[in-house]
Amino acid sequence: MQAILNVAFPIFGVILAGYLAGRWRILGGEATGALNAFVSYFALPVLFFGTLARTPVQAVLDPALMLGFSLAVVATFGVGMISTRLAARERGRGGLAAMSLQGIASSWGNVGYMGVPLCLAAFGEAGLPPAMLTVIVTAVVSMVFGVMLIELEVAAGHGPVKTFLRAAFNVARNPLPMSIALGILVSAVGVPIPTPAEKWLDLLGSAAAPCALFAIGLFLSDKSIKSGLAEAGLATIIKLLLQPLLAVLVLPFFIDLNSVAGKVALLMAALPTAANAFVLAKQFDISVEQNTAAVLLSTAFSVISVSALLVWLRVS
């Protein structure tokens, strides 16, 4: 109960504040876009870079954690693809692109906007390096692999190499992976950061957690569930139950679950579907209703599942 009050309640409370601000029309669609842009292009990248640039590389690039977490993400991606094939068979929505988007909804947790603030609240600065590693893994597996599969159907005839390069370029130009890579590079080279720059990084980076959580609430307030509940329900079950279960079973072969990195990996595996699933569906105009519903349903039910996991992990 202490974990719910000390960690989960503040996190979901900020999300609720953003949701209410949107529903009560205190902030509208333009505010949502502006806040998302601030978080995506400024606050979170600065937080990631500032933390990693001052953290030894060996404390971040943990091959065991990377491999163990990747297996859980890849497995749920595959199960998600199969689930949409079965659910959509009679309705003719079971193409490769739709399957890939369901795989993304089932495996891509909200590791950036929700996961990093959650780990920061639960474990302090020690939780940030492993949390950022899971961001890397999730982006590479779900975005590169998932977008490549979507493009294979949408842009048929362009060839797999060109499709892969296009997907990889989309990840490379994303400010979050870019800031992570740059922060690791600065740490590896050992470039000293001047005190004024450090204070700037800390000041701007401290805005990342509350603004990201508030932005989630604003995003959810503008969406509604109209259809696609079958696929969304399956994606929610896979994301909130199967992925953390797989993490519990697989991760002990690679890392100690009682360590901070182990607990961070379990929390990241239990997070709801990222809004990126909706963004990609909207971009390709495929399975928009299903992925929107998956984001809404999984976020709503994660209030219970994530809180329960925090209690189980004895996080206070």
C-alpha positions in Angstrom: 0.0 0.0 0.0 2.9 2.4 0.7 4.2 1.8 -2.8 0.8 2.8 -4.3 0.7 6.0 -2.2 4.3 7.0 -2.6 5.0 6.0 -6.2 1.9 5.0 -8.2 -0.5 7.7 -6.9 1.7 10.7 -7.8 2.4 9.2 -11.3 -1.2 8.4 -12.2 -2.3 11.6 -10.4 -0.3 13.8 -12.9 -1.8 11.8 -15.8 -5.3 12.3 -14.4 -4.6 16.1 -14.1 -3.7 16.2 -17.8 -6.7 14.1 -18.7 -9.0 16.5 -16.7 -7.4 19.5 -18.3 -8.2 18.1 -21.7 -11.8 17.0 -20.9 -12.7 20.3 -19.2 -11.2 22.2 -22.2 -8.7 24.0 -20.0 -6.1 23.0 -22.6 -7.1 22.0 -26.1 -5.6 20.2 -29.1 -2.9 22.9 -29.8 -1.7 22.6 -26.2 -1.4 18.8 -26.6 0.7 19.2 -29.7 2.9 21.9 -28.1 3.5 19.9 -24.9 4.2 16.7 -26.8 6.8 18.6 -28.9 8.4 20.1 -25.8 8.7 16.7 -24.1 9.8 14.8 -27.2 12.3 17.4 -28.6 13.6 19.1 -25.4 12.8 17.8 -21.9 13.2 14.0 -22.4 16.3 14.2 -24.7 18.0 16.6 -22.3 17.2 14.3 -19.4 18.5 11.3 -21.2 21.7 13.0 -22.5 22.5 14.7 -19.2 22.1 11.5 -17.2 24.0 9.3 -19.6 26.8 11.8 -20.2 27.6 11.6 -16.5 27.1 7.9 -16.1 29.9 5.3 -16.8 29.2 3.5 -20.1 29.5 0.1 -18.4 26.7 1.0 -16.0 24.3 1.6 -19.0 25.3 -0.9 -21.7 24.5 -4.1 -19.9 24.4 -6.9 -22.5 22.6 -9.3 -20.2 19.8 -6.9 -19.5 19.6 -5.9 -23.1 19.3 -9.5 -24.3 16.8 -10.6 -21.6 14.5 -7.6 -22.1 14.7 -8.0 -25.9 13.5 -11.6 -25.7 10.4 -10.5 -23.8 9.6 -7.7 -26.3 10.2 -9.9 -29.4 8.0 -12.7 -28.0 5.1 -10.4 -27.2 5.5 -8.7 -30.6 5.1 -12.1 -32.2 2.1 -13.1 -30.1 0.5 -9.8 -30.9 0.9 -10.4 -34.6 -0.7 -13.9 -34.3 -3.6 -12.5 -32.1 -4.7 -9.9 -34.7 -4.6 -12.6 -37.4 -7.0 -14.7 -35.4 -9.3 -11.8 -34.3 -9.5 -10.2 -37.7 -9.7 -13.2 -39.9 -13.4 -13.0 -40.5 -13.3 -9.2 -41.1 -10.5 -9.2 -43.6 -8.1 -7.0 -41.5 -5.4 -9.6 -41.0 -2.8 -8.2 -43.5 0.9 -7.9 -42.6 0.7 -4.2 -41.8 -2.3 -4.7 -39.5 -0.5 -7.7 -37.8 2.6 -5.5 -37.3 0.7 -2.7 -35.8 -1.0 -5.1 -33.4 2.5 -6.5 -32.6 3.6 -2.9 -31.8 0.6 -2.3 -29.6 1.3 -5.6 -27.8 5.0 -5.0 -27.2 5.8 -1.3 -27.2 5.4 -0.1 -23.7 5.2 3.6 -22.7 8.8 3.4 -21.6 9.7 7.1 -22.4 6.8 9.2 -21.2 5.7 7.0 -18.4 8.5 4.5 -17.7 11.3 6.9 -17.1 9.3 9.1 -14.6 8.1 6.0 -12.9 11.6 4.5 -12.5 12.9 7.9 -11.3 10.1 8.1 -8.7 10.6 4.5 -7.6 14.4 4.1 -7.6 15.8 7.6 -8.0 18.8 8.3 -10.2 19.9 4.7 -10.0 16.9 3.6 -12.0 17.6 5.9 -15.0 20.5 4.0 -16.8 18.6 0.6 -17.0 15.4 2.4 -17.9 17.1 4.1 -20.8 18.5 0.8 -22.0 15.0 -0.6 -22.2 14.0 2.5 -24.2 16.8 1.6 -26.7 15.7 -2.0 -26.9 12.0 -1.1 -27.3 12.7 1.5 -30.0 14.9 -0.8 -32.0 12.7 -3.9 -31.8 9.2 -2.4 -32.0 10.0 0.6 -34.3 12.7 -0.6 -36.7 11.3 -4.2 -37.0 7.7 -3.2 -36.8 7.9 -0.3 -39.2 9.9 -2.5 -41.6 7.1 -5.1 -41.7 4.5 -2.4 -42.2 6.5 -0.9 -45.1 6.9 -4.4 -46.7 3.1 -4.3 -47.3 2.4 -0.6 -47.7 5.5 0.1 -49.9 5.6 -3.3 -51.7 8.1 -3.4 -54.5 10.7 -1.0 -52.9 12.8 -4.0 -51.7 13.6 -5.1 -48.1 16.9 -3.3 -47.9 15.4 0.1 -48.8 12.5 -0.6 -46.4 14.9 -1.5 -43.6 17.0 1.6 -44.2 13.9 3.8 -44.2 12.8 2.3 -40.9 16.2 2.6 -39.3 16.4 6.3 -40.5 13.1 7.0 -38.8 14.6 5.7 -35.5 17.9 7.5 -36.0 16.3 10.9 -36.4 14.1 10.4 -33.4 15.5 12.8 -30.7 15.2 10.1 -27.9 17.5 7.4 -29.4 19.7 10.2 -30.7 20.1 11.8 -27.3 20.8 8.4 -25.7 23.5 7.6 -28.3 25.1 11.1 -27.9 25.1 10.8 -24.1 26.8 7.4 -24.2 29.4 8.8 -26.6 30.2 11.8 -24.4 30.5 9.4 -21.4 32.8 7.1 -23.3 35.0 9.8 -24.6 35.1 11.4 -21.1 34.2 15.0 -22.2 33.8 17.1 -19.1 30.5 19.1 -18.9 30.9 22.7 -17.6 29.0 23.6 -14.5 26.7 26.1 -16.3 25.8 23.4 -18.9 25.2 20.9 -16.1 22.8 23.2 -14.3 21.0 23.9 -17.6 20.7 20.1 -18.3 19.4 19.5 -14.7 16.9 22.4 -15.0 15.4 21.5 -18.3 15.6 17.7 -17.6 13.7 18.1 -14.4 10.7 19.2 -16.4 10.6 15.9 -18.4 8.8 13.7 -15.9 5.8 15.9 -14.9 5.3 17.3 -18.5 5.5 13.8 -20.0 2.9 12.4 -17.6 0.7 15.4 -18.1 1.0 15.0 -21.9 -0.2 11.4 -21.6 -3.4 12.6 -19.9 -4.0 15.3 -22.5 -3.5 12.7 -25.3 -6.0 10.3 -23.7 -8.6 13.0 -23.1 -9.0 13.6 -26.8 -9.5 10.0 -27.8 -12.5 7.7 -27.6 -13.2 4.0 -28.1 -15.6 3.3 -30.9 -14.5 0.0 -32.4 -11.6 -2.4 -32.5 -12.2 -3.7 -29.0 -11.4 -7.3 -29.8 -7.9 -6.5 -31.0 -7.4 -3.8 -28.3 -8.4 -6.2 -25.6 -6.0 -8.8 -26.8 -3.2 -6.2 -27.1 -3.9 -5.0 -23.5 -3.8 -8.6 -22.1 -0.6 -9.3 -23.9 1.1 -6.1 -22.9 0.0 -5.8 -19.3 0.0 -9.5 -18.4 2.0 -11.6 -20.8 5.0 -9.3 -21.2 5.7 -8.9 -17.5 5.1 -12.6 -17.0 7.7 -13.4 -19.7 10.0 -11.0 -18.1 9.7 -12.8 -14.7 10.4 -16.1 -16.4 13.2 -15.0 -18.7 15.2 -12.3 -16.9 16.5 -14.5 -14.0 18.6 -16.2 -16.6 20.4 -12.9 -17.4 20.1 -10.6 -14.3 19.2 -10.6 -10.7 15.5 -9.6 -10.3 16.2 -8.2 -6.9 18.7 -5.7 -8.3 17.6 -2.2 -9.4 18.1 -3.2 -13.0 16.0 -6.3 -12.6 13.1 -4.4 -11.0 13.4 -1.6 -13.6 13.1 -4.2 -16.4 10.0 -5.7 -14.8 8.3 -2.3 -14.4 9.1 -1.4 -18.0 7.7 -4.7 -19.2 4.4 -4.0 -17.3 3.8 -0.6 -18.8 0.8 0.1 -21.0 0.9 0.5 -24.8 2.8 3.6 -25.9 1.0 6.4 -27.8 3.4 5.7 -30.6 1.2 2.8 -31.6 -1.6 5.2 -32.4 0.8 7.6 -34.1 2.1 4.9 -36.5 -1.4 3.6 -37.1 -2.5 7.1 -38.0 0.5 7.7 -40.2 -0.2 4.6 -42.3 -4.0 4.9 -41.9 -4.3 1.2 -40.8 -5.9 -0.2 -37.6 -6.3 3.3 -36.2 -9.4 2.5 -34.1 -7.8 -0.7 -32.7 -4.5 0.9 -31.7 -6.3 3.9 -30.2 -8.4 1.6 -28.1 -5.3 -0.4 -27.1 -3.6 2.8 -25.8 -6.7 3.8 -23.8 -7.6 0.4 -22.4 -4.0 -0.6 -21.4 -3.4 2.8 -19.8 -6.6 2.6 -17.8 -6.0 -1.0 -16.6 -2.3 -0.3 -15.9 -3.4 1.8 -12.9 -4.2 -1.5 -11.2 -1.5 -3.7 -12.7 1.4 -1.4 -12.3 0.3 -0.5 -8.7 0.1 -4.2 -7.9 3.6 -4.8 -9.4 5.1 -2.0 -7.3 3.6 -3.6 -4.1 5.0 -7.0 -5.2 8.4 -5.5 -5.8 8.2 -3.9 -2.4 9.0 -0.5 -3.8 8.4 2.3 -1.3 
